[in-house]
Amino acid sequence: MDATTLPAARPMKDLARAREQYLAGDPSPPGVRPVVLAAWQRSSAYGVSPFRLQPQPAEARRLRIARERSRHLVEAAEPLLRQAHDLLAAHPHLLALSDADGLILSLWSGGDIPDEKLRSANLFAGASWSERAIGCNGVGTCLAAAEPVILIGPEHFQESYLGWTCIGVPLLVNGEIIGALDFSTPNEHTSIHTWGWVLSLARAIETAVARDGPAEHPPDEMFEALEGPLQAVRGVLDLLGRQADLATTHRDFFEAARHEADRAEKQIAFVLNRMARSDRQARRDLAEMEAIYADVPVGLCVLDRDLRYTRINERMSRINGIPAADHLGRTVREMVPDLADTVEPVLRRVLETGQGIQDLELSGSTAAAPGKTHHWVGRCSPLSDDSGQIFGVNIVIADVTERKRSEAENRRLYAEACSALTARDRVLAIVSHDLRDPLNAIRLAAALFTEDLSDERRQAQLEVIQRGSAQMERLVEDLLAVARIQGGGLSVDAQPCRLADLLESARDFLRPRADSRSVAIQVARAPALHVRADRERILQVFTNLISNAVHHTPEGGRIVLRSERMGDAEAKVSVEDTGHGILLEHLPHVFDAFWQAERSGRAGAGLGLAIAKGIVEAHGGRIWVESEPGRGSRFHFTLPLATSGRAAVDSRTGAFGESPGRGRRERTQRR
């Protein structure tokens, strides 16, 4: 932008009206320069409020870091800016120097502007004048547009700055923007000469920076060591410039200069040796760090903001199954594609928030063992530079696959140990629980007999004792039956039986119990079949199955008993109900002794189905269940069909053998 484009001729009221139109929703109000309109649009997109300026905190550390990073710019520019400020000290003005990000490195104010007013408007060293922070302004807009700008009053986006004109000039060295210069003054003090003066000051700063360069300054002790010798050398050069008779008039001075030159050589050697020692120590420290990084027994790596590997140790490369050198410059997705979908969101969150993640758990496979699941734990930490900018993430990973396997094995062994309780322990547990209620009832009823009771109450207490005794007897019989089954001592006396008779007997025996719960029991029509069975034992099977069905079938439900032939040797019997059904995960356990799906409000010891299974298997048959939650259950078992003559069932093999005599009943037992 040159002086001919200075918008001084545009009336202030027109600029104010154009700003109001834009804020009211007009995206392109008339008469607004493109550079200003673009700045307004950026300010709106950043969410800057045009009416309420958000105060920024004065962060001394951030300012100190920024000044150190731009030290060559600060040292070259501040002497020139201080002189300019002194010339304008009596007039209201702001003179500011920023870095390339719009952070104010130095600021001078004139005209007795109160400090609290400056600070409330974010006009202080250490504040950010980027457009993202305060909207359209001299520094932020000249950096965004990469060209000098002048903003006349209402061309500012922020209402706080409408009374001022700001001239912003980006500072370029070797084609690179290294900062910005801003001169601000009340609107009535601006002229075309102000514009030219600020441009000239910016060119002077650029020249000073380019001449001195951004080279690192040597230690202060080096300047102190060289100060005397350099003065001597400058004196010699002055004498030579005057062409004096050195041999006769300045012999002593030459001797002093030679002495100082010798001393300078020694001082320089001292400083160089000190720097060499520091360099050797730094190299040793770096070598130690490299050795630790290489030998530490965990995986280590560093990723940049694009999630590309910039550093990795040997342990991490072995975890990934790819040589360390092949990682550098490659992304996480390229190196561990099976883990990328899980890892990438975590790493990006660390980069965006600056918050590390501890106790990260991962599972998956890598090229080291394709198709095999490994488990890892680790942590991710953000890496930042002196300015606080996050440039990458450090990752620490440990393989815990073996530990996980050991934990799983320990859990399995513990579960097996818990399930391997002896029959004696389980029987004692059942006896202590299920015998307590009837025993307490008997004890209480017997105690009442010592009191003066009527005949009616005495009869009632006798019935309580009888019921409790019967309940205890049934439980004892069940426990003995299970003990015989588990010990191989359950005997059966198999005789030819009409299967229909067994079904009807079972129905008639259990009908009163079913009627009490409003559950119907039906026997489906079936072919006439004869089976070999121990009648009492098979009726016990029916009793256990049907009692179980009655217990789990709601009022109005139905239980159906069915029978059918299965091939030439077996008959299948089914007990079907319309009850609640059994969950899929419970099906494998329904025939286990002492197991119940519902432990609360238990109606028995959980032995009925286990006993039924033992009796059926002692007959050489099979028993199984089909069920679906909400649609009832179907228990099936098989019995051998009867053949001519008499036979007994061997409970060990389930095979039929001819009886040795017609009048003799043979019992077979498991041994």
DAUR-V170725 format. One record per residue. N is the residue number from 1. NEAR is the number of other ideal C-beta (glycine too) atoms within 12 Angstrom. Layout:
BEGIN
n={N N}
near={NEAR NEAR}
END
This chain:
BEGIN
n={1 2 3 4 5 6 7 8 9 10 11 12 13 14 15 16 17 18 19 20 21 22 23 24 25 26 27 28 29 30 31 32 33 34 35 36 37 38 39 40 41 42 43 44 45 46 47 48 49 50 51 52 53 54 55 56 57 58 59 60 61 62 63 64 65 66 67 68 69 70 71 72 73 74 75 76 77 78 79 80 81 82 83 84 85 86 87 88 89 90 91 92 93 94 95 96 97 98 99 100 101 102 103 104 105 106 107 108 109 110 111 112 113 114 115 116 117 118 119 120 121 122 123 124 125 126 127 128 129 130 131 132 133 134 135 136 137 138 139 140 141 142 143 144 145 146 147 148 149 150 151 152 153 154 155 156 157 158 159 160 161 162 163 164 165 166 167 168 169 170 171 172 173 174 175 176 177 178 179 180 181 182 183 184 185 186 187 188 189 190 191 192 193 194 195 196 197 198 199 200 201 202 203 204 205 206 207 208 209 210 211 212 213 214 215 216 217 218 219 220 221 222 223 224 225 226 227 228 229 230 231 232 233 234 235 236 237 238 239 240 241 242 243 244 245 246 247 248 249 250 251 252 253 254 255 256 257 258 259 260 261 262 263 264 265 266 267 268 269 270 271 272 273 274 275 276 277 278 279 280 281 282 283 284 285 286 287 288 289 290 291 292 293 294 295 296 297 298 299 300 301 302 303 304 305 306 307 308 309 310 311 312 313 314 315 316 317 318 319 320 321 322 323 324 325 326 327 328 329 330 331 332 333 334 335 336 337 338 339 340 341 342 343 344 345 346 347 348 349 350 351 352 353 354 355 356 357 358 359 360 361 362 363 364 365 366 367 368 369 370 371 372 373 374 375 376 377 378 379 380 381 382 383 384 385 386 387 388 389 390 391 392 393 394 395 396 397 398 399 400 401 402 403 404 405 406 407 408 409 410 411 412 413 414 415 416 417 418 419 420 421 422 423 424 425 426 427 428 429 430 431 432 433 434 435 436 437 438 439 440 441 442 443 444 445 446 447 448 449 450 451 452 453 454 455 456 457 458 459 460 461 462 463 464 465 466 467 468 469 470 471 472 473 474 475 476 477 478 479 480 481 482 483 484 485 486 487 488 489 490 491 492 493 494 495 496 497 498 499 500 501 502 503 504 505 506 507 508 509 510 511 512 513 514 515 516 517 518 519 520 521 522 523 524 525 526 527 528 529 530 531 532 533 534 535 536 537 538 539 540 541 542 543 544 545 546 547 548 549 550 551 552 553 554 555 556 557 558 559 560 561 562 563 564 565 566 567 568 569 570 571 572 573 574 575 576 577 578 579 580 581 582 583 584 585 586 587 588 589 590 591 592 593 594 595 596 597 598 599 600 601 602 603 604 605 606 607 608 609 610 611 612 613 614 615 616 617 618 619 620 621 622 623 624 625 626 627 628 629 630 631 632 633 634 635 636 637 638 639 640 641 642 643 644 645 646 647 648 649 650 651 652 653 654 655 656 657 658 659 660 661 662 663 664 665 666 667 668 669 670 671}
near={27 12 20 11 19 26 32 24 13 25 16 23 16 21 32 25 20 30 36 21 21 30 24 12 10 17 16 17 25 15 25 32 27 18 27 40 28 26 41 39 24 27 35 23 16 24 16 34 18 27 15 15 27 22 20 25 15 22 19 13 15 26 28 21 23 34 29 22 25 34 25 29 39 34 26 31 42 29 20 31 37 21 17 31 27 16 17 26 18 12 25 27 35 45 46 46 46 47 38 28 30 36 42 44 45 37 36 35 31 25 22 13 26 13 15 11 20 27 21 19 32 35 39 31 35 30 38 36 47 33 38 27 32 42 45 49 51 51 52 42 46 41 38 34 30 21 24 37 42 43 48 42 36 36 45 41 41 40 25 28 38 30 26 35 39 47 46 47 41 37 45 26 27 12 11 16 31 34 44 47 50 47 45 44 35 23 30 16 23 33 19 20 17 31 33 23 25 43 30 22 34 39 23 24 41 31 19 25 34 22 15 20 18 22 12 10 15 16 16 11 16 22 16 16 24 26 18 22 27 22 18 25 23 17 23 24 13 17 22 17 11 13 10 17 11 20 11 10 13 20 15 13 22 22 15 21 28 18 17 26 23 17 23 25 17 18 24 22 16 20 23 18 14 19 18 14 14 15 14 14 14 14 14 14 14 14 14 14 17 17 14 16 25 22 14 19 18 26 38 36 41 29 39 24 21 20 31 24 36 24 28 35 30 25 27 38 29 25 38 39 23 26 18 26 13 16 34 21 17 27 22 36 20 22 33 39 21 26 33 23 15 20 35 24 18 29 42 21 19 30 29 14 15 19 17 24 27 14 14 28 22 35 20 27 23 33 24 26 18 16 11 17 19 33 28 35 24 32 26 37 25 29 26 20 14 15 22 19 19 26 21 27 41 33 42 30 35 27 31 24 25 14 17 21 17 14 15 17 14 14 14 14 14 13 13 12 12 12 17 12 17 13 22 14 15 28 27 16 20 30 25 15 21 30 28 19 23 26 23 18 25 27 20 18 27 20 15 21 19 11 13 9 17 11 10 10 16 19 16 18 26 20 17 27 26 18 19 27 22 17 26 26 17 26 32 23 22 36 32 22 34 35 26 26 33 26 18 17 21 34 29 41 28 40 30 28 31 24 38 25 24 37 40 23 26 36 32 21 22 33 22 15 24 31 16 13 27 16 31 24 36 25 30 21 13 25 17 17 30 24 42 42 44 33 26 23 37 42 28 37 43 43 32 40 42 45 37 37 45 37 31 35 30 20 15 13 27 25 43 30 41 28 38 25 22 22 11 9 21 29 37 31 44 33 46 31 38 28 31 23 27 32 17 15 11 22 23 15 21 32 34 23 32 32 27 28 28 16 13 7 9 19 23 30 36 31 41 40 45 37 42 43 35 38 42 41 32 42 47 33 36 24 33 26 32 20 31 17 17 14 16 28 37 29 41 30 42 33 46 42 33 26 20 12 16 23 31 34 41 26 33 20 17 27 19 31 21 17 24 13 11 11 8 12 18 23 21 29 20 22 13}
END
